[in-house]
């Protein structure tokens, strides 16, 4: 029980300072992408987004056409 009470009494400033130190330490370990990698990956994401958007557009157009044909048959 004495150990738990000691941890509870730890000043708040020490916790904040330790958290900031640990965060900085982890950020130093990060391997940031180069400008070329960032550009290339951005182009890939945009291209994939356009392709998926076109697929959804075509699918939606087909279903809209089929729906209008079905509704016109029922009238």
N, C-alpha and C positions, 0 to 999 in steps of 0.2 A: 504494500500500500504506500510506503514511503516513496518508492520510485514514481508511482503514478502522480503523487502530489507534487513532486519536484517538476515533472513535466508540465503540469497544469500551471505552475507558478512562473514558467519561463516568460520573460517579457515579450510583448507583442512586437517590439522593434526588432528583436533578434530573429523572430520568425520571418518577418518581411525581408530583412537583410539577407537571410539565408536563402529565401526563395529567389530573390533577385540574383544572388551569386550563382545558384544552381541553374537558373534560366540562362544566364550569360554563358556558363560553362557548356550547357547543351547546345546553344546557338553557335559556339565556336566549332562544334563537331559537325555541323551541317555542311554538306557539300552542295553549294549553290550552283545552278546550271549556268553555262556560259550564255552570252548573248545569242550565239548561233543556235544553241540547243533550244533556247526559249523561243526564238523565231520559228524554228522548224516545228516544234511541238504545237505552237499556236496555229500555224498553217494546217497541221494535221487535224487539230480540233475543229477548226472552221470548216475544213473540207468534209469531215465526217458529219458535222452538223448539217451542212448543205445537202449531202447525200440522204441523210435520214429525213430531212425536211421534204425533199423531192419524193421519196418513197411514201411518206405519209400523205402528201398532196395527191399523188397518183391514186393511192388506195382510197382516199376520201372521194376523189372524183368518180372513181369506178362505182363505189357504193351509192353515191348521189345519183348517178345515171341509172343504176339498177333500181333504186327506190322510186325515181320518177317514172320509170317504165312500168313498175309494178302498180303504182297508184293510177297511172293512166289506163291500165288494163281493167282495173276494178271499177272505173267510172262508166 
